[in-house]
Amino acid sequence: MILLNGRTCELTAGDTVLGALLSLGLEADARGVAVAVDGEVVRRAEWATFALPEGAHVEVLTAMQGG
């Protein structure tokens, strides 16, 4: 089971961070996006190859404009 932004999802162990982004409707080159897996930030250069472990907690954050 993988938790994506606090909810169970269709992802399984071995899927990549990029797969998680795509499942949220985000593009690989989306600007203002940060990803953490189990509390550790994953660099953008690793998104396509970083395999999610079983039980991973993935948080995808997007920057928002406003005041």
N, C-alpha and C positions, 0 to 999 in steps of 0.2 A: 504494500500500500504506500502510495506517495501522497503527501499533503501539499496542495498548491494553494497558496494564500489562505491557509487555514481550512481548506475543504478537500475531501477525498476527490480524486480525479481518475481519468482513464489511463494515466501514465503508469508504467511499471518500471521496476528496477532495470537499469540498462538504457532506458530512454535518456535523451540528452536534455540539457538546459534549453537548447534551441527548440526541441520538441515541446517543452513546456511553454515557451513563448508563443509558438505557433498555435498551440491549443487555446491560448487566450486571445487569439486574433492579432497578435503583434508580429511585425516583420523582423527579420534577422538584423536589419540595419536601423531599427527604430531608435530615435534619439530620445534622450532623457529617461532611459530605462536602466535600472540596476537590478541585479539578481543575487540573492544569497541562498545558499544551501546549508542547512543545519547551522545557521548563524554566521557563516563565512561567505564573504563576497566572492563571486566568481567573475573573473575578468572576461570582458567581451570576447577577447581572442580565444577563449576556451569554451564558449557557449556551444559550438558545434561538436565538440569532442568530449565534454565533461559528462560522464555517465552518472545518472542518479542512482544512489544505493537504495536498497530496500528500506522502507521506513523514513525516507528523506522528507524533510520539511523545507519546501521551496517557497521563497517569498520573492515576488516580482513587484517592484516599485516603479511607478512612473511619475516624472516631474509634472507638476501642474502650475499653470500661471494664475496669478490672482493676487489679492492682497488682503 
